[in-house]
Amino acid sequence: MFKVYLSCKDYEYDVRSMIQAFFGNLKIEADYVDNSADYNLYAQTSCSNIELRLCYDNMADSSDKEVSINETDELLYKAAYKNVLKKELYNMFSKALGKTLPWGTLTGIRPSKIALTRIEQGISKEDIIEFMKDTYLCSLERAELACDIALKEYGILKDIDYKNGYSLYVGIPFCPTRCLYCSFTSYPADSYKDYVEPYLGALFKEIEQTSKLFKNKTLTSVYIGGGTPTTLSAGQLKSLIDKLKECFDFSTVREFTVEAGRPDSITMDKLKVLKECKVDRISINPQTMCQSTLDIIGRKHTVSDIYDACNMAEEAGHKVINMDLIVGLPGEDTEVLKDTLEKIVKLDPANVTVHTLAMKRTSNLTMNIDKYKDMLSEHVSDAVEYAKNYLCEYGYEPYYLYRQKNMTDNLENIGYSKVGKEGIYNILIMEEIQNILALGAGAVCKFVDYKNKTITRVDNVKSINDYITRIDDMIEKKSNFLLKEGANYDEIFW
């Protein structure tokens, strides 16, 4: 257990994030103490108005760790104070453990956003790299990666009037089974089959009512995700897309994506419906091409099913296919990843997203970690680097990245693409630069205030039953938020 003593609550989240970056899912307890509390010090660092204290003799060998943080409020800007505080924590932990982190003190999920913001200001790549190294202690390799991806994004975004538009996300929270590592809002399709039609009824109502608030806005991209949208029947998929096109103006849509996702949910009739409805980007996500791993993570399909799904998609005329992989799955090492990459590249998808395994708090993997801990790889960093080099060798380029809490080795997820096949929605949502209207259970709208540089999230309930019974509340919640500014609405969000 890691016990933290704080003199105020303002920076508890940042302190917790920094501890988790070094120590993973170690339990953390926070307590609040008087500034004058006396401690036996192992080490002490200070930076003008910040003092950090370690209260045990050998950090590397101790299972009970206590940190005392004595904060003052002399700094004028909380962000600057937070950066200094995290650097002091980082340096202390790094020295004590003999360990560095690839992203330094960055614990947020959008490193490339830092670079993109500065590129838009005309700052050079070299200066941005130095800024990320000095301010956040990022490694040279990760600072360069963030800049390269931001430059790629900048080139794509300059041709999109994203500030005067919005994107639409529609969530289908059903899956064939729940994967071992998953913490998303999703429910087993077989167990919840009686909820599907009532759910779609509520979703259609939300589509109809919410679309009225966006009648005069330009729709940039549409993304149907989940869960696994293709757990719906072909008829249900067509009804959903027909409803969307009835209520929203698709004439300006640059990209229409549907996550087919699980190979065991894909059929030819569903793929034909998606093609007929002019869906121009789909996902087929194996996560691995190793059958024993598929069995471990709870996937009820075979490697052969993955090939079948890709062949059907090609036959149905789908040209842009994304495939997701996860590095660090139980029982896998770099050799297994090599085999997966070789098989994936032969299938020639337009995009490949390489995820690093994240130990999500509510996943079955985390809750049953004792069962799987001996199966987890100790060389995930090497595997991620191998995947990057391999995909780049075969003509894929990184075009977006994001991070999650409790990622193995404090790494990242990277989307790779063939030139000209980049996913627009992925860039817009990850860089948080466009308004996102999100519909469905667990969906979260993001509204960007460009003037004040803030983002407001408006979320729906996660429970399917609550979503169905409270759909009027969800609609009213969005309406109240969007209309509360009255005449200033367009000025603030567009």
VOGU-3710 file (C-alpha; in Angstrom, 3 decimals, decimal comma):
1> mfkvylsckd> 0,000/0,000/0,000  1,099/3,553/-0,732  0,027/6,129/1,838  0,036/9,791/0,877  -0,098/12,708/3,305  -1,346/15,973/1,804  -1,935/19,379/3,295  -4,651/20,220/0,729  -6,832/18,412/-1,828  -6,018/20,517/-4,884
11> yeydvrsmiq> -3,356/18,223/-6,304  -4,415/14,812/-5,039  -5,349/13,597/-8,519  -1,960/14,628/-9,923  -0,098/12,991/-7,060  -2,086/9,773/-7,452  -1,471/9,750/-11,205  2,273/10,139/-10,756  2,409/7,349/-8,175  0,389/5,040/-10,424
21> affgnlkiea> 2,671/5,808/-13,355  5,590/4,349/-11,390  3,847/1,713/-9,289  0,831/0,621/-11,344  -2,278/-0,523/-9,508  -0,758/-0,326/-6,045  -3,428/0,713/-3,530  -3,135/4,375/-2,559  -4,551/5,942/0,586  -4,606/9,709/1,006
31> dyvdnsadyn> -4,743/11,563/4,292  -4,649/15,262/5,127  -2,304/16,572/7,769  -1,150/19,785/9,396  1,794/21,429/7,650  3,809/21,259/10,852  3,640/17,433/11,108  7,059/15,959/11,845  8,450/13,060/9,806  11,601/10,955/9,671
41> lyaqtscsni> 12,968/11,796/6,255  14,528/9,413/3,763  14,931/12,135/1,163  13,916/15,717/0,678  13,781/17,939/-2,368  12,515/21,456/-2,609  11,644/23,972/-5,293  10,992/27,427/-3,847  7,579/26,758/-2,356  7,266/22,943/-2,669
51> elrlcydnma> 8,676/20,433/-0,241  8,469/16,659/-0,770  9,313/14,111/1,889  9,758/10,347/1,798  9,136/8,540/5,066  10,793/5,144/4,722  14,329/3,863/4,549  14,415/1,908/1,294  11,851/2,780/-1,332  12,812/0,065/-3,774
61> dssdkevsin> 12,394/-2,750/-1,249  9,494/-1,517/0,864  5,879/-2,592/0,245  4,504/0,098/2,565  5,359/3,524/1,204  4,483/6,893/2,657  4,872/10,238/0,977  4,402/13,577/2,697  3,697/16,535/0,454  3,709/19,982/1,978
71> etdellykaa> 2,067/22,371/-0,479  1,866/26,137/-0,430  -0,236/28,323/-2,679  2,322/30,981/-3,566  2,341/30,128/-7,260  -0,190/32,112/-9,220  -1,113/29,515/-11,759  -2,255/26,059/-10,761  -1,022/24,487/-13,993  2,517/25,759/-13,451
81> yknvlkkely> 2,443/24,636/-9,827  1,180/21,198/-10,851  4,001/20,750/-13,389  6,645/21,632/-10,822  5,086/19,334/-8,242  4,945/16,406/-10,659  8,544/16,959/-11,749  9,683/16,823/-8,140  7,747/13,617/-7,576  9,076/12,159/-10,807
91> nmfskalgkt> 12,700/12,930/-9,973  12,344/11,476/-6,501  10,710/8,245/-7,650  13,053/7,917/-10,625  16,133/8,256/-8,430  14,840/5,878/-5,778  13,754/3,174/-8,251  16,395/3,679/-10,931  13,567/3,960/-13,460  12,445/6,467/-16,071
101> lpwgtltgir> 9,096/6,785/-17,842  8,839/7,311/-21,623  6,279/10,106/-21,241  7,907/11,640/-18,166  5,419/13,446/-15,947  2,626/13,357/-18,539  -0,268/11,368/-17,131  -2,992/12,780/-19,412  -4,229/10,873/-22,441  -3,392/13,337/-25,244
111> pskialtrie> 0,353/14,068/-25,548  0,050/15,007/-29,221  -2,434/17,752/-28,305  0,409/19,613/-26,602  2,430/19,480/-29,799  -0,517/20,272/-32,098  -1,417/23,407/-30,124  2,114/24,721/-30,546  2,325/23,802/-34,219  -0,801/25,914/-34,768
121> qgiskediie> 1,046/28,773/-33,059  3,911/28,481/-35,556  6,439/26,982/-33,115  9,092/24,779/-34,723  9,309/21,031/-34,226  12,718/21,378/-32,584  11,425/23,889/-30,033  8,356/21,754/-29,265  10,538/18,711/-28,642  12,732/20,704/-26,264
131> fmkdtylcsl> 9,644/22,059/-24,514  8,236/18,570/-23,945  11,579/17,284/-22,695  12,142/20,207/-20,317  8,590/20,748/-19,087  7,374/17,142/-18,849  10,653/15,183/-18,857  9,513/13,227/-21,934  12,081/11,016/-23,604  13,446/12,286/-26,914
141> eraelacdia> 11,785/9,375/-28,744  8,310/10,108/-27,339  8,617/13,871/-27,842  9,548/13,252/-31,489  6,645/10,788/-31,862  4,148/13,324/-30,481  5,472/16,001/-32,852  5,461/13,753/-35,905  1,864/12,700/-35,244  0,790/16,287/-34,555
151> lkeygilkdi> 2,345/17,404/-37,850  0,468/14,627/-39,652  -2,774/15,707/-37,946  -2,143/19,360/-38,769  -1,791/18,512/-42,450  -5,113/16,660/-42,427  -7,030/19,186/-40,318  -6,058/22,253/-42,326  -8,434/21,083/-45,056  -11,345/20,566/-42,629
161> dykngyslyv> -13,419/23,420/-41,212  -13,774/21,536/-37,941  -14,510/24,573/-35,781  -17,704/25,290/-37,686  -18,823/21,667/-37,709  -19,492/18,771/-35,396  -19,179/14,995/-35,374  -21,721/12,398/-34,332  -21,068/9,344/-32,161  -23,708/6,643/-31,693
171> gipfcptrcl> -23,126/3,918/-29,103  -24,408/0,325/-29,334  -23,566/-1,208/-25,944  -23,841/-4,915/-26,825  -21,052/-7,435/-27,435  -20,940/-11,188/-28,168  -18,983/-11,634/-24,906  -17,086/-9,391/-22,485  -13,334/-9,494/-23,090  -10,983/-10,075/-20,178
181> ycsftsypad> -9,391/-6,603/-20,374  -12,553/-4,587/-21,127  -14,160/-1,925/-18,929  -16,362/-0,269/-21,556  -20,122/0,049/-21,337  -21,104/-3,233/-22,988  -23,492/-6,066/-22,254  -23,516/-9,702/-23,514  -25,805/-9,799/-26,526  -27,370/-13,177/-25,712
191> sykdyvepyl> -28,225/-12,265/-22,120  -29,599/-8,854/-23,114  -31,321/-9,768/-26,379  -34,710/-8,696/-25,001  -33,299/-5,193/-24,414  -32,137/-4,576/-27,981  -35,425/-3,379/-29,492  -36,376/-1,208/-26,473  -32,840/0,232/-26,547  -33,127/1,097/-30,229
201> galfkeieqt> -36,527/2,673/-29,581  -34,996/4,956/-26,954  -31,986/5,675/-29,175  -34,215/6,602/-32,113  -36,070/9,034/-29,870  -32,789/10,616/-28,789  -31,698/10,850/-32,434  -34,945/12,552/-33,466  -35,040/15,064/-30,622  -31,348/15,924/-30,426
211> sklfknktlt> -30,941/16,376/-34,176  -33,324/19,341/-33,988  -30,677/21,207/-31,991  -28,161/20,803/-34,839  -30,301/21,564/-37,879  -28,101/24,433/-39,055  -24,742/22,843/-38,239  -22,322/21,056/-40,555  -21,787/17,347/-39,846  -18,152/16,351/-40,421
221> svyigggtpt> -17,972/12,678/-39,462  -20,169/9,897/-38,080  -18,950/7,034/-35,893  -21,106/4,112/-34,730  -19,221/2,358/-31,951  -19,820/0,322/-28,837  -19,745/-2,332/-27,674  -20,060/-4,013/-31,027  -22,606/-2,433/-33,395  -22,690/-5,543/-35,568
231> tlsagqlksl> -24,322/-7,502/-32,755  -27,426/-5,868/-34,254  -29,114/-7,758/-37,085  -28,744/-6,555/-40,669  -32,274/-5,159/-40,495  -31,613/-3,340/-37,246  -28,402/-1,824/-38,633  -30,252/-0,562/-41,686  -33,057/0,884/-39,541  -30,500/2,682/-37,360
241> idklkecfdf> -28,620/4,194/-40,295  -31,867/5,117/-42,058  -32,999/6,936/-38,909  -29,695/8,814/-38,690  -29,911/9,900/-42,319  -33,537/10,901/-41,892  -32,667/13,203/-38,970  -29,157/14,447/-39,817  -27,816/15,973/-43,024  -25,174/13,530/-44,321
251> stvreftvea> -24,368/15,571/-47,423  -21,289/17,123/-45,785  -20,011/13,961/-44,025  -16,321/13,375/-44,743  -16,179/9,957/-43,092  -18,749/7,376/-41,936  -17,357/4,642/-39,688  -18,988/1,564/-38,166  -17,105/-0,691/-35,773  -17,792/-4,197/-37,025
261> grpdsitmdk> -15,279/-5,130/-34,364  -15,754/-8,716/-33,347  -15,373/-11,238/-36,203  -18,017/-13,458/-34,563  -20,601/-10,697/-35,099  -19,906/-10,191/-38,817  -22,025/-11,684/-41,580  -22,196/-11,009/-45,300  -25,694/-9,548/-45,085  -24,554/-7,034/-42,435
271> lkvlkeckvd> -21,515/-6,058/-44,505  -23,713/-5,556/-47,564  -26,077/-3,338/-45,572  -23,157/-1,187/-44,413  -21,850/-0,882/-47,957  -25,305/-0,042/-49,356  -25,679/2,622/-46,644  -22,386/4,184/-47,834  -20,353/3,363/-44,724  -16,805/4,019/-45,908
281> risinpqtmc> -14,762/2,759/-42,972  -15,179/-0,342/-40,801  -13,173/-2,079/-38,093  -12,425/-5,780/-37,760  -10,567/-6,113/-34,479  -8,835/-9,419/-33,721  -6,536/-8,024/-30,945  -4,281/-11,040/-31,623  -3,883/-13,789/-34,211  -2,942/-16,361/-31,564
291> qstldiigrk> -5,768/-18,818/-30,829  -4,659/-19,654/-27,287  -4,711/-15,936/-26,405  -8,163/-15,488/-27,947  -9,368/-18,267/-25,659  -7,759/-16,679/-22,593  -9,257/-13,230/-23,182  -12,768/-14,590/-23,688  -13,130/-14,235/-27,443  -15,585/-16,814/-28,756
301> htvsdiydac> -14,135/-16,918/-32,262  -11,199/-18,486/-34,042  -8,299/-17,073/-36,041  -10,005/-18,583/-39,073  -13,076/-16,429/-38,337  -10,885/-13,331/-38,621  -9,752/-14,350/-42,103  -13,342/-15,126/-43,074  -14,548/-11,699/-41,888  -11,820/-9,895/-43,844
311> nmaeeaghkv> -12,548/-11,920/-46,985  -16,269/-11,159/-46,705  -15,571/-7,456/-46,197  -13,427/-7,386/-49,328  -16,075/-9,267/-51,287  -18,735/-6,806/-50,083  -16,622/-3,939/-51,419  -15,237/-2,398/-48,228  -11,952/-0,655/-49,025  -10,971/1,003/-45,739
321> inmdlivglp> -10,661/-1,493/-42,880  -9,074/-0,879/-39,486  -7,692/-3,739/-37,397  -6,914/-3,406/-33,667  -4,128/-5,247/-31,855  -3,235/-5,289/-28,154  0,369/-5,661/-27,031  0,970/-7,303/-23,650  -1,979/-9,708/-23,524  -1,612/-12,606/-21,060
331> gedtevlkdt> 0,609/-15,370/-22,410  2,069/-13,312/-25,253  5,635/-12,200/-25,872  7,341/-10,426/-28,750  7,537/-13,634/-30,789  3,761/-14,044/-30,659  3,335/-10,381/-31,643  5,671/-10,890/-34,611  3,469/-13,711/-35,864  0,324/-11,588/-35,407
341> lekivkldpa> 1,840/-8,637/-37,289  2,955/-10,843/-40,178  -0,563/-12,229/-40,550  -2,233/-8,830/-40,222  0,008/-7,140/-42,798  -0,772/-9,906/-45,308  -4,469/-9,020/-44,923  -3,520/-5,474/-46,032  -5,832/-3,331/-43,839  -5,829/0,430/-44,416
351> nvtvhtlamk> -5,324/1,112/-40,692  -3,779/-0,808/-37,804  -4,231/0,437/-34,247  -1,686/-0,908/-31,769  -2,935/-0,736/-28,190  -0,822/-1,307/-25,108  -2,599/-3,422/-22,512  -4,168/-1,217/-19,836  -5,065/-2,662/-16,445  -8,516/-1,111/-16,199
361> rtsnltmnid> -9,939/-1,010/-12,701  -13,269/-2,715/-13,481  -11,970/-5,280/-15,985  -12,018/-8,986/-15,168  -8,265/-9,034/-15,744  -7,600/-6,515/-12,983  -10,160/-7,962/-10,580  -8,612/-11,435/-10,998  -5,015/-10,351/-11,416  -3,586/-13,125/-9,208
371> kykdmlsehv> -4,774/-15,650/-11,780  -3,011/-13,921/-14,681  -0,036/-12,042/-13,219  2,479/-14,769/-14,101  1,261/-14,677/-17,717  1,970/-10,965/-18,256  5,030/-10,035/-20,286  7,948/-8,080/-18,833  9,049/-6,824/-22,258  6,057/-4,870/-23,506
381> sdaveyakny> 8,168/-1,792/-24,338  10,306/-3,872/-26,693  7,190/-5,344/-28,321  5,623/-1,913/-28,867  8,836/-0,657/-30,467  8,978/-3,749/-32,676  5,378/-3,164/-33,829  6,190/0,459/-34,707  9,233/-0,459/-36,776  7,490/-3,376/-38,477
391> lceygyepyy> 4,418/-1,408/-39,531  6,471/1,563/-40,734  8,567/-0,814/-42,839  5,368/-1,958/-44,569  4,146/1,534/-45,422  2,059/2,429/-42,374  2,593/5,779/-40,656  1,509/6,802/-37,131  -1,281/9,390/-37,351  -2,904/9,568/-33,904
401> lyrqknmtdn> -2,124/8,452/-30,381  -3,696/8,437/-26,975  -2,986/7,066/-23,545  -5,024/5,494/-20,746  -4,645/5,068/-17,037  -2,548/2,144/-15,818  -1,029/1,320/-19,187  1,707/-1,286/-19,125  5,146/0,350/-18,917  3,421/3,763/-19,049
411> lenigyskvg> 3,192/3,499/-22,831  0,526/4,512/-25,392  -1,918/3,461/-28,114  -0,974/4,411/-31,679  -3,073/4,416/-34,821  -1,122/3,603/-37,994  -2,424/4,255/-41,481  -1,520/4,010/-45,098  -1,151/7,460/-46,635  -4,532/9,035/-47,317
421> kegiynilim> -6,470/6,461/-45,251  -6,274/8,205/-41,871  -9,379/8,138/-39,649  -10,704/11,707/-39,362  -12,975/11,021/-36,380  -10,073/9,525/-34,421  -8,109/12,750/-34,785  -11,051/15,009/-33,960  -12,071/13,115/-30,820  -8,562/12,551/-29,474
431> eeiqnilalg> -7,363/16,101/-29,955  -10,647/17,491/-28,542  -10,883/20,196/-31,180  -14,434/19,687/-32,416  -17,872/19,422/-30,835  -18,935/15,790/-30,530  -22,616/14,952/-30,205  -22,742/11,517/-28,554  -25,907/9,435/-28,353  -26,681/6,148/-26,605
441> agavckfvdy> -26,025/4,539/-23,224  -22,722/5,663/-21,719  -22,080/8,151/-24,534  -20,349/11,413/-23,599  -20,830/14,630/-25,599  -17,883/17,019/-25,729  -18,530/20,691/-26,382  -15,543/22,914/-27,087  -15,539/26,532/-25,935  -12,940/27,901/-28,355
451> knktitrvdn> -12,931/31,332/-26,750  -12,101/30,185/-23,222  -10,328/26,988/-24,321  -12,447/24,700/-22,169  -14,371/21,496/-22,838  -17,702/20,589/-21,255  -18,785/16,956/-21,090  -22,462/16,011/-21,071  -22,916/12,311/-20,415  -25,672/9,735/-20,673
461> vksindyitr> -26,296/7,054/-18,052  -24,391/3,796/-18,649  -27,074/1,309/-17,612  -29,189/0,088/-20,542  -32,290/-0,128/-18,385  -31,754/3,387/-17,006  -31,132/4,716/-20,509  -34,391/3,209/-21,756  -36,505/4,388/-18,822  -34,842/7,803/-18,510
471> iddmiekksn> -34,384/8,695/-22,166  -36,443/11,874/-21,751  -34,050/12,971/-18,998  -31,068/12,365/-21,308  -32,645/14,435/-24,070  -33,589/17,219/-21,676  -30,068/17,268/-20,227  -28,556/17,941/-23,652  -31,237/20,442/-24,595  -30,836/22,400/-21,375
481> fllkeganyd> -27,095/22,597/-21,818  -27,158/23,562/-25,490  -29,913/26,142/-25,076  -28,910/27,656/-21,753  -26,597/30,173/-23,411  -29,451/31,462/-25,576  -28,278/33,932/-28,201  -24,630/33,333/-27,247  -24,727/29,646/-28,155  -23,217/30,023/-31,626
491> eifw> -20,628/32,476/-30,363  -19,436/30,080/-27,679  -19,433/26,722/-29,447  -19,081/27,697/-33,114
//
